[in-house]
Amino acid sequence: MGYPETAEGFCVHSQDKWQEFKKTEFKLKKFEDRDIDIAIEACGVCGSDVHSITGGWGEVPLPLCVGHEVVGTAIKVGKDVKTIKVGDRVGVGAQIRADLTCDNCKADQENYCPNMVDTYGAPYEDGTIAQGGYSSHMRAHEYFTFKIPDNIESSIAAPMLCAGLTTYSPLVRLGAGPGKKVGIVGIGGLGHFAVMWASALGAEVYVISHSPDKKDDAMKMGAKQFICSKDEGWQKPYSFKFDFILNCADATDKFNLPTYFSTLKVMGKFHNVGLGDKPLPQLMAQDFAPNGCYIGASHIGNRPEMLAMFELASKQNIKSWVETIDISEEGCKEAVTRVYKNDVRYRFTLVNYDKQFGKRT
């Protein structure tokens, strides 16, 4: 059938064979007045993609085309669209829909809308399953479509749309800025953004990592100090040091969390954006008592934060650390396999879509 009724993408057909991608045609939702059709040119490869296709986060509708760090060209806009015009280079992150009428949405908390639709693997009201960016086209609502600044190339912009926002939002909400001391745990796809954003916002940044070979990278990203959590007693010099910690690791099940808590100031927060496959370690209420600390988590960010993040990146020339891979069955397999093995510094972006899908207008 083909576009505009359908698109085609590289889909996984079994979570048992999560490394096997096949080019598959899928249905697009009905085009509505605030929708935008995007001819995709780049898509970041997120840890969420791997958690989804492997079954780490549970069952998903199959076949599934993942990818929620999407950049491309707007080729069709609905009659009520005000912010995007045909020909604009735009991006879509991990959320593609919300009701925009509930109390959360009215308070710029649409990323916590009870009726939100994830960019892939989630049903629309008509039953159509949203499919992601390892594909030829995406149909997105205007509110969740963002114009990309001209001075940020597509392969660099793509990972910002999920990993970038997922770290930028809590940093801002937790008050990262001049005079604040922030600990960043885990220097990977999320953590490398966290270090750059926190530094750009004016905070004093301390990286906490079990990988000593990442020290030089962390310092180049803007860290003031690198702390190796493999070292015995690493936490002791940093007792009551940090206003908050942003945990970007997804292996928190292996952490001795009270050790990390001990580095927080009184009423400090240990905030998680790395969402692993396994439960957090068992904790006692008493583990929070020595400094009255808190633990929490967050989900992506809102539209104003996305716009502010891209403005910051554009003005301060902040760039994702990426490796590009041509999209194909083998390219998708290589990317997700290496992400699964943590063999990436620090994000992959799939590119050269025209080779697989041709010119799309």
PEWODA-V470083 format. One record per backbone hydrogen bond with DSSP energy under -1.0 kcal/mol. CO is the residue of the C=O (numbers start at 1). NH is the residue of the N-H. Records with the same first field share a line. If there is no record, write none. Layout:
BEGIN
CO->NH ; NH
END
This chain:
BEGIN
2->5 ; 6
5->28
7->26
8->136
9->24
11->22
12->64
17->20
22->11
24->9
26->7
32->35
33->80
34->142
35->78
36->140
37->75 ; 76
38->138
39->73
42->71
43->350
46->49 ; 50
47->51
48->52
49->53
50->54
51->57
55->58
64->12
65->132
66->134
67->133
69->44
70->92
71->41 ; 42
72->90
73->39
74->87
76->37
78->81
85->88
88->74
89->148
90->72
91->146
92->70
94->119
97->117
102->106
103->107
104->109
105->108
109->112
110->113
113->116
117->96 ; 97
122->130
124->127
128->124
130->121
133->135
134->10
136->40
138->38
140->36
141->144
142->145
146->91
149->152
153->157
154->158
157->160
158->161
159->164
160->165
162->166
163->167
164->168
165->169
167->171
168->172
169->173
170->174
171->176
172->175
177->180
180->204
181->243
182->206
183->246
184->208
185->248
188->192
190->194
191->195
192->196
193->197
194->198
195->199
196->200
197->201
198->203
199->202
204->182
205->224 ; 225
206->184
207->227
208->186
209->229
211->214
212->215
214->218
215->219
216->220
217->221
218->223
225->207
227->209
228->231
231->234
233->236
235->238
236->239
238->241
242->265
244->183
245->271
246->185
247->273 ; 274
251->254
252->255
255->257
256->259
257->261
258->262
260->263
261->264
262->240
263->241 ; 242
265->268
268->294
269->245
270->296
271->247
272->298
284->287
285->288
288->293
291->267
294->270
296->272
302->306
303->307
304->308
305->309
306->310
307->311
308->312
309->313
310->314
311->315
312->316
313->318
321->347
323->349
325->351
328->332
329->333
330->334
331->335
332->336
333->337
334->338
335->339
336->340
337->341
338->343
339->342
347->323
348->45
349->325
350->43
351->327
353->356 ; 357
354->358
END
